[in-house]
Amino acid sequence: EPLLWDKRESLGCKVVTYGIENSACDLTADLHSDGTFDIVNNGLAAAHLPVGEKFTAKLSIPGKHNVLNALAAAAVGLLLGETPELIAQGLVSYQASGMRQNIYEQDGYQIYADCYNASPDAMEATLSVLGGMAGDGRRFAVLGSMLELGDYAEEGHRRAGRAAAQYADALYAYGPDAAAMVAGAREKGMEHAYAFDDQTALVAALREDAKKGDALLFKGSRGMRMERALAMFLGEEVEA
């Protein structure tokens, strides 16, 4: 994390760093086009992976942000004496649970459901995954407001809107900050960006626009209950 990098010498404890772009980190990842990545030891005191050596790993969930999570887990495993083989096995066997990072096909749509929580960084990360979905179809970002951002709420939602314009073909925003998301998307030239204060109206409009073969991301803060919008879109029963 760039905001923490300059503080690592002043924390009063042992610090282990990991990253992708920053080759000065103790543990880094080299990404490959087939979805695998090499975990490289640049300076970690690990019994089963000497400095300068690496091993290949893979995840069953997409996203560069998840490779960073994998590096954190691998660093802990190596420090505790686990072997690269066991770490690679553990990483590839991970499956998303609950309302986190679920990608599946239903009724002809590609669905990316990540409704557990949201922050500006998480929005950008999940939107980048959406950007690689859909094939010949379109990509819909169905985003709920991010709560508890305080004074950063306006800019945080505009930032999410700008990311939606980069990775999606249409934005359907819901909640108290939906207008800020739409404003951010339109700053970047997105024409199909819409704000809603009612999930039923959002779903009705989305059903008119989305077609079989399209990819749809549903994400928002826990309090926005975006899983409810997803269920309505798929014609499932929902609680009031």
C-alpha positions in Angstrom: 0.0 0.0 0.0 1.7 3.2 -1.1 0.3 5.2 1.9 2.1 2.8 4.3 5.3 2.3 2.4 7.1 5.2 4.0 6.0 4.2 7.5 7.4 0.7 7.5 10.6 1.7 9.3 8.8 3.5 12.1 6.3 0.9 13.3 8.5 -0.6 16.0 8.0 -4.2 14.8 9.0 -6.5 12.1 7.4 -5.5 8.8 6.9 -7.8 5.8 5.9 -6.2 2.5 4.3 -7.6 -0.6 3.2 -6.2 -3.9 3.0 -6.5 -7.7 4.5 -3.3 -9.2 6.9 -2.6 -6.4 9.9 -4.9 -6.9 11.4 -3.7 -3.6 8.7 -5.7 -1.6 9.8 -8.8 0.2 7.3 -10.9 -1.7 6.1 -10.1 -5.2 4.0 -11.6 -8.0 4.7 -11.9 -11.7 1.4 -12.2 -13.5 0.9 -14.4 -16.6 -1.8 -14.3 -19.3 -3.1 -17.8 -18.4 -4.2 -16.6 -15.0 -1.3 -18.1 -13.1 1.3 -16.0 -11.3 4.8 -16.6 -9.9 5.3 -15.7 -6.2 8.9 -14.5 -5.9 10.9 -14.2 -2.7 12.9 -11.0 -2.8 13.9 -10.8 0.9 11.7 -13.0 3.1 13.4 -15.2 5.7 11.6 -18.4 4.7 12.9 -21.9 5.2 11.2 -23.5 2.2 11.6 -20.7 -0.3 15.1 -19.2 -0.3 15.6 -15.6 -1.4 15.7 -15.3 -5.2 13.5 -18.4 -5.8 9.8 -18.5 -6.8 6.9 -20.8 -7.2 3.8 -20.8 -9.4 0.3 -20.4 -8.0 -3.3 -19.9 -9.3 -6.6 -18.7 -7.9 -10.1 -19.8 -8.7 -11.4 -16.3 -8.5 -10.4 -13.4 -10.9 -8.9 -10.0 -10.2 -5.5 -8.5 -9.6 -6.7 -7.4 -6.1 -7.1 -11.1 -5.2 -3.5 -11.7 -6.2 -2.5 -9.2 -3.6 -4.6 -11.0 -1.1 -2.9 -14.3 -2.1 0.5 -12.7 -1.6 -0.5 -11.7 1.9 -1.6 -15.2 2.7 1.5 -16.7 1.1 3.8 -14.5 3.2 2.1 -15.7 6.4 2.4 -19.3 5.2 6.0 -19.0 4.4 6.8 -17.3 7.7 5.0 -20.1 9.5 7.1 -22.7 7.7 4.7 -24.0 5.1 6.0 -25.3 1.8 5.3 -23.6 -1.5 3.4 -26.8 -2.6 0.9 -26.6 0.3 0.5 -22.8 -0.2 -0.2 -23.2 -3.9 -2.7 -26.0 -3.1 -4.5 -23.8 -0.5 -4.7 -20.8 -2.8 -6.2 -22.6 -5.7 -8.7 -24.4 -3.5 -10.2 -21.1 -2.1 -13.8 -20.5 -3.0 -15.7 -17.3 -2.4 -18.3 -17.5 0.3 -21.5 -15.7 1.2 -22.1 -12.7 -1.0 -18.5 -12.1 -1.9 -17.1 -12.4 -5.4 -19.5 -14.9 -6.9 -19.3 -15.2 -10.7 -21.8 -17.6 -12.4 -24.1 -17.9 -15.3 -27.9 -17.8 -14.9 -30.8 -17.3 -17.4 -28.3 -16.5 -20.1 -26.5 -13.7 -18.1 -23.1 -13.6 -16.7 -23.6 -12.5 -13.1 -20.9 -11.1 -10.8 -22.4 -10.8 -7.3 -20.2 -9.0 -4.7 -22.8 -7.6 -2.4 -21.1 -8.0 1.0 -19.5 -4.5 1.2 -17.9 -1.8 -0.8 -15.3 0.9 -0.8 -13.8 3.1 -3.6 -10.8 0.7 -4.0 -13.0 -2.4 -4.0 -15.4 -0.8 -6.5 -12.5 -0.1 -8.9 -11.1 -3.7 -8.4 -14.4 -5.4 -9.1 -15.2 -3.1 -12.0 -11.8 -4.1 -13.6 -12.9 -7.7 -13.4 -16.2 -6.8 -15.0 -14.2 -5.2 -17.8 -12.9 -8.6 -18.8 -16.3 -10.3 -18.9 -19.2 -10.5 -21.4 -17.4 -11.6 -24.5 -19.6 -10.1 -27.3 -22.2 -8.9 -24.8 -22.4 -5.6 -22.9 -21.3 -5.0 -19.3 -23.6 -3.5 -16.8 -22.4 -2.0 -13.5 -25.2 -2.1 -11.0 -23.8 -0.2 -8.0 -25.2 0.7 -4.7 -23.9 3.6 -2.6 -20.9 3.2 -0.4 -21.8 4.1 3.1 -19.7 5.6 5.9 -17.3 7.6 3.7 -17.8 10.8 5.5 -16.4 13.9 3.8 -15.0 11.7 1.0 -18.5 10.5 -0.1 -18.9 12.8 -3.0 -15.4 12.2 -4.5 -15.5 8.5 -3.6 -18.7 8.0 -5.6 -17.5 10.1 -8.5 -14.4 8.0 -8.6 -16.5 4.8 -8.7 -18.5 6.4 -11.6 -15.3 7.2 -13.5 -14.2 3.6 -13.1 -17.6 2.4 -14.3 -17.1 4.5 -17.5 -13.8 2.8 -18.0 -14.9 -0.8 -17.5 -18.6 -1.0 -18.2 -21.0 -0.1 -21.0 -23.8 1.1 -18.7 -24.1 2.2 -15.1 -27.2 1.7 -12.9 -26.6 3.5 -9.6 -28.8 3.2 -6.5 -28.9 5.0 -3.2 -28.2 8.4 -1.7 -25.0 8.9 -3.7 -26.2 7.5 -7.0 -26.2 11.0 -8.6 -22.5 11.4 -7.8 -21.6 8.1 -9.4 -23.6 9.1 -12.5 -21.8 12.5 -12.5 -18.4 10.7 -12.4 -19.4 8.4 -15.2 -20.5 11.2 -17.4 -17.3 13.1 -16.7 -15.6 10.3 -18.6 -18.1 10.3 -21.5 -20.5 7.5 -20.4 -23.9 8.1 -21.9 -25.8 5.2 -20.4 -25.5 6.2 -16.7 -28.7 6.3 -14.6 -29.5 7.1 -10.9 -32.3 5.5 -8.9 -33.6 5.9 -5.4 -35.8 2.8 -5.7 -34.6 -0.7 -6.4 -37.8 -1.8 -8.1 -37.5 1.0 -10.6 -33.9 0.2 -11.2 -34.7 -3.5 -11.8 -37.5 -2.6 -14.2 -35.2 -0.4 -16.3 -32.4 -2.9 -16.2 -34.7 -5.7 -17.5 -35.6 -3.5 -20.5 -31.9 -2.9 -21.3 -30.0 -6.1 -20.5 -30.0 -9.0 -22.9 -28.9 -12.6 -22.8 -25.1 -12.8 -23.1 -24.6 -9.6 -21.1 -22.5 -9.4 -17.9 -23.9 -7.7 -14.8 -22.0 -6.7 -11.7 -24.0 -6.1 -8.5 -22.1 -4.4 -5.8 -22.6 -1.9 -2.9 -22.3 -1.5 0.8 -24.0 -4.1 3.0 -26.8 -1.6 3.9 -27.8 -1.1 0.3 -28.8 -4.8 0.0 -27.8 -5.1 -3.7 -28.4 -8.9 -3.5 -32.1 -8.0 -3.3 -31.9 -6.1 -6.6 -30.1 -9.1 -8.1 -32.8 -11.5 -6.9 -35.5 -9.3 -8.3 -33.7 -9.1 -11.6 -33.5 -12.9 -11.8 -37.2 -13.2 -10.9 -36.6 -14.7 -7.5 -38.6 -14.1 -4.3 -37.3 -11.3 -2.1 -38.0 -10.0 1.3 -39.8 -6.7 1.7 
